[in-house]
Amino acid sequence: MKKDIDFHVAQKIQIVAVKEWDKDFLAQHWNVYLLNLREDTIETVLVLSRGNSSDRKTSTLRHGLGDMAGNTASKVELITDEVLSFKNEYLVTFFAEGKLFERSFTFLPNTISEATKTPIQLLDAHGVVAT
């Protein structure tokens, strides 16, 4: 049962949103990335994403990212402009050091914007860091 699993709080990982050129749609879109800022590989990485507002919610999506080497990034999903006004949540789980780690990240409503961008060194870009 879930209550029997010993979860550890993940450190040195981040969820970020970066606005990038989409060559298929010929437009700028926000993409969400998971950053592994650890030196070691994290294994069996899963990211659950969902969004909600006062009267609407998105589907819950599950993304299997596999293994991620240390100091790498992996794209999780495109986040459309229609849900930027929602509270968008990301739950990350993975194995490392023989243990199960998890951490939750949130983009509060309207925080994914040009005005809130900061440098994201690992991606050599500017974006928004989830809390």
N, C-alpha and C positions, 0 to 999 in steps of 0.2 A: 504494500500500500504506500501511497505518497507520504504518509506520516512517518513511515519507516526509513525514508531516504534522507540521508544527511547532505543537505545542500550547503555549499559554501558560497559566500558573496564574491563575485568575480571582480577583480581589480585589473587595471591596465587594459580595458577594452572600452570602446566608445561607439555610439551610434551617431552618425552625422548625416546631414542633408546637404548636397552640393548641386548647384544649378549648372547643367551641362548642355552642350549642343547635341541634339538628337538628329543624326543624319538621315534617319528614316522618315521623320516627320518634319524635318527642316525647321525646327523650333527649339527654344530653350525649355528644358524640363528639369524638375528637381528629382534627383536620385538619392536614395538612402543607402548608406554604406555601413558595414561593420568594420571597425579598425581593431586589429589585434596588436596592441602596443607592448605585448609581452615579448620576451626573448625566445620563449619556447613555442612549440606547435600546440594549438588547441584542436581537439579532436571531436568529431561528430557534432559539429556546430549546428544548432537549430535556432531559428528566429521566428517568433510568433508576432504578428503585427495586427493591430486593430485600431479603429478610430471611432470617436463618438462626439456628438454635440448634444444640445439639450433635447432635440427632437428627432435626430437621425443617428444611424451608426453604420459603419462599414462591415463587410464580411471579415471574419477572422481568417487571416492567411498564415500558413506555416511554410517556412523556407528552410530547406536542408542545404547547408553550405559545405558539408563535408569537413575536411581538415583544413586548417589555416596555419601556415608557417608563421613564425614570429615576425613582427613588424611588417605585416601585410594588410591589405584591405580587400574586401569582397563586397560586390554590389548585392544589396538585398532586394530592392524593388524601386520602381518608379512611383513617386507620390504625386498624384494629380492636383491641379490647382483647386479643384472642387472640394478637396478635404483639408486644405491648409487652414481653414477656420475651425477644424475639429481638434480635439485633444487626441493626438496620435501616440499610441503606446507600442513599445517593442520589448519583448521578453526574450533574453538571450540565454541559452543553456549550452554547456559544452563540458567535455572531460579534459583534464590536465592533471599532471602529478598523481594520477591514479584516483582522482576525486571528481565529483560532479559539482560544477559551478553554475550559478545563475545570477542574473541581474536584470532589473527592469529599467527602461529608459522612457522618457516622455518628452514629446514636443507639445508644449501648451498651445492653445489656439492662437493662430496668427504669428507665432514666433519664427516660423520658416519664412523668411523674407530677405530681400536685398539689404535692408537696414540692419539686420542682426548678424550678418556674415562676419566671420573671423577667419584667420589663416588656419588651414588644415595641412600641416607639414607633410604628413605621410602621403597625401594625395597631390601635393604641390598645387593646391587650389584654395579657394575661400568657400566657406560653408557655415552651417549652423550646427552646433553641438547640442545633442539632447541631454537633458538633466536626469 
